[in-house]
Structure formats: structure tokens, C-alpha cells
């Protein structure tokens, strides 16, 4: 059994119609977090699901006080769900991960090691030499992802090869500083968050992690690719207008119509 970490960790899980996945992954996440951390919380953000996502989480909340549910009526997008969870977190470090656990929770130790080395943010990556891909995406998704990352490097972020891996960890104060000024509700929120982080001088460590593709991904290869390109233009527009300067962003606070 691994030695339990004394680091206080909030785990944010965005969830939209994830009933079937959470039946399997949430118990695993609870057990793994309990084995590895003395003080932690798991925040599942139900992003306007129309299935039994909230019910599954409530059943877990009833038997595990470490689990919290935030739920709201309308589907707002992954970026909104992650932002809501981050701003509600109560611990010293914040990790967000996908409901399907494509990157196993145990990989958090690699990110926290990066934080121990002095970095403000540590992000999981599928593009590092040390990354381990157990099940790859179809080739068309790989090519689209590489193309998107090249465009991101040109228009927004330098020095990061994989902005979209859903496994990122922050010092809590820094996560809240960044996310309260984020605007993007969709899948490009990672790019916006990292853009703000670089603009504000926070250090980011990209770390290779274990990752397994989920064939039931909700990312549509055409629709969401076009939306993400549109979001890049929005991010650049906000930047030119000065909305990402510290303390002068569009959002001073994020309100979530939520039941906790």
C-alpha cells in the first residue's frame, strides 16, 4: 500500500450524462484517493445531465462524506463545469480529471512531484517521450489533434505539446486566480486557462502520463474542431482587449446555480 500523502487535494470531475461511466469509475476513484491521501475531496460537477448522473453521485455522497455533488439544470459545457468545481474547491491543490479516468488517478503522483519541484501547474501529456499510450485514438483523431496543437502554438501558447489531456493539477490559489477570469465554456477551456497562466507568469510543467483512449468520447471530430478554432479567435480577441490582465477580467466571480 502506498504511503498516504499529506498534501490536501481537491479532485474535480466534470460530468455530462456520465451515469454508465460513473457507476464504474467513481467507486474506483474513491478507493484510490482514500488509499493515497489523508485529506481530500472529490467534487463531481453534474453539467445539466439528462440521465442518472446526479443519482449515482448522490448514492456515493450518502456513504462517503469526501464526495460532493454540484448540479445545475442546463448543459453549459466542460469548461463551465471544471471552472465551477475549481472555484468551489477547498483544499490546497486542485486536480481535474475526466469521468472515464482515461488517465488513471494514480498518475497524480507525477503531477504533484512536479509541484514539489516548484512549478505552479503540472499538466498530464500524451505527447512526451515518457508518456504511455495503452490504447491510441483513431488515426484521424491523432492527426486532427496534432494539427490543433500546432495552431495553438502559433496563436496562443508556446512550449506545450498537448494542451487537451484532461488531467491537470494546480496550486489552489493559482487555479482560482486563473479560472475566475476564464470565459470559454467548451473544450477549448484548457487553451484559455494555459494562455492566462503564461500571461500571468505562472510556471507550467508538462509531464508524460499513462493514457487510454475511450472509444465513447463525446468530442465530435468536425463540430468540436470548428468550435475550438472559433474559440482560439475569441481567446485572442479577449487578449487584445486586455480582459486577461490580472484583476481586470470579465469575470470577477462565477455563479453556479447549484445544489451541493
N, C-alpha and C positions, 0 to 999 in steps of 0.2 A: 504494500500500500504506500503511495507517495506521501511524503511529509506535507502536512497541510500548510499552505501559505498564510502568512499573517496579513497579506495585502487585502484591503477591503474592496470588493469588486461588485459592481452592478452589471448585470447581463441583460441587454435589451434585445428582444426578439420581435421583429415586425411580423405580423401575421394577417394575411388576407385569404380567407377560405382555405385554411390550413388544418381543418378538422382531422382529416385522414393522416396527415404527416405528424401532427402534434400528439396524436394517440400513441405514436411510437417514440418520437424524439424527445418530447417533454419529460417523460419519466427518466430517460437516459441522461438528459441534461441535468435534472435534479440530482440524480445519484452521483454523477461525475463532479458537479460543483460541490456537493457535500463532502466528497472524498478529498477534494483538493484545497478547499478554502474554509477557514474558520469563520469568516464573516462575509456574507454575500447576499445578494438578492437577485431574483430573476423577474424581469418586467416584460410581460407579453403584451404587446400593443395590438389589439384587435382593430384592424383598419377597415371598419364597416363591413365585416363579413356577412354573407347571407346564409352560411351553413352553421354547423355547430361548434365553430372555433371557440366562442366565448364559453359555451357549456363545458367543453373539455378542460379549459383553463380553470374555470370555477371549481370543477371537481378536484383539481390538483390543489387549488388555493385552500379548499376545505380541510386538507390533510397536511399541508405544508405551508407554514407561515412565511417562508422565504420567498414565495411566489406571489406576485402582484399582477392584477389584470387592469389594463386601461382599455376602455372600449368606447367607441363613438359610432354614430349612426351611418355616416356617409363614407364611402371609399375615397380617400384623399390621396393615396399613393405611398409608396415605400419611403420616400424621403420625409414626408409628413409624419409617418409612423415612427421612424427612427428618431426624428427630431423631438417628437412628443415624449418618447421614452427617455432620451438623453436628458432633457430638461426636467424630468421627474425623478431622475436617479439620485440616490442618497449616499453612495459610497465614494471612496477616494479615486477609484479607477472605473472606467466605463468601457465595456466591450459590447459591440453589437455583432450579432451573428444571425444567419438565416435559419428559418424554421426547419429546413431539411437537413441542417448540420452537414452540408457538403464538405465543410472543413470541420473535423471533429473538435469538440470543445477542448480536449487535452492540449491542442496546439496553442492554447492561450499562454502556456508557459514560455513559449518562444517570444511572444509579443511582450510579455511582462519582463523578460530578460532584457529586451531592447529598451524598455522604460528604465530598468535599473542601470543601464549604461548611460543614461542621461537624456534620452530622447523624450520629446513631449507626446509624440504619437507614434504608434507602431501598427503597420498595416500588413495583413496577410497578402501574399502574392503567389500567382501561378506562373510567373514569368522569370523567377530567379533560378539560378543553376541548382540550388539546393531544394527547389520545390519538388514535390512528389505528386504526380497526377495519376490516380488509380484508374479513373475512367475518363477518357477525354470527350470533349464535345464533338459533334459532327464537324467535318472539315469546314463547312460553310460558316458555322458559328465562330470557329477559330480564326478564319480569315477576316470576318467582319469585326471581331474583337480587336485583332491586331491593327486593322485599318482605323478603327475608332481611337485606339490608343495613340496612333501616330498623329491623328488630327488633334487630339487633346494636347499632345506635346507642343504642337505648333501654336494653338490658340490659347492655351490656359496654363498647363502645368509642365514644368521641366523636371527631368531626373527621376520620374516614376514610370515604371513599365506596365503596371497593372493597377489601374485605379478602381476597378469594378469588383474585385473579390470582396464578398460580403463578410469580412472577418477583420474588424479594426478595433484598436484599443487606444484609449486616451487617458491622460490625467484629467480628472473630472472637471477641475476649474477651467482647463483649456477647452475641453469639449463643449462646455456651456457657453464660453466666450464665443466660440465659432458658431455653434448651431443656433443660437438665438438670432443671428443675422443671416441665416440661410433662408433662401426663398424657394428653391426647386423642390417640388413635391414628388417628382418622378424618379426614374432610375439614375438620372444624372446628378443626383444629390451628392454622390461621392466626389465627383469632379468639383462641384461648387465648394464643398467642405474643404477639400485639399487646396483649392485655389485660395480660399480665405486663410487657411493655415500658413501657406507660403507667403502670402502678402503680409501677414502679421508677424512673420519671422519665427514661427514655431518649427521645431526640428521634427522631421518625419523619417522613420526607419522602415524601409520595405524589406520584408522578411519572407522567405520561401516557406510555404506550408503544404501540408498534405491536403489534397482536394479531390473530390469525386463528383463528376457531373451527374446531375439529376435530370433524367430524360423528361420529366414533367415540369421543366422550367416554365415560369409564367412570362418570360421575356419573349415577345414576338419579334422574330428576326428582322422584319421590314418596318412595321409600325413603330416599334420602340426605338429602332435605329434612327429613323427620321425624327422622332421626338427628341432623342438625345442630341442630335445635331442641332436642332432648333434650340435646345436648352443651352448648348455651348454659346450660341449667339446671344442669348439672354444674359448669360453669365458675363460675357464680355461687355455687353451694354451696361449692366449694373456696375461693373468695374469702372467703366469710363465715366459714369455718372457719380462715382465716388461713394456708392452705397456700401462698399465693403470696408471702408475705413473704420478703425476701432471706435465704437461708441456712436457712429453716425449711420448705422444700417437702417433699413426699412423697418425691421422688426426689433422692437425693444423687449418684447416678451411674446411667447407663444401661448395662446389659449387653446386648450383642448376641451371640447365638450365630452367629458369622460366620467365614467364611474370607476372608482378604484377600490 
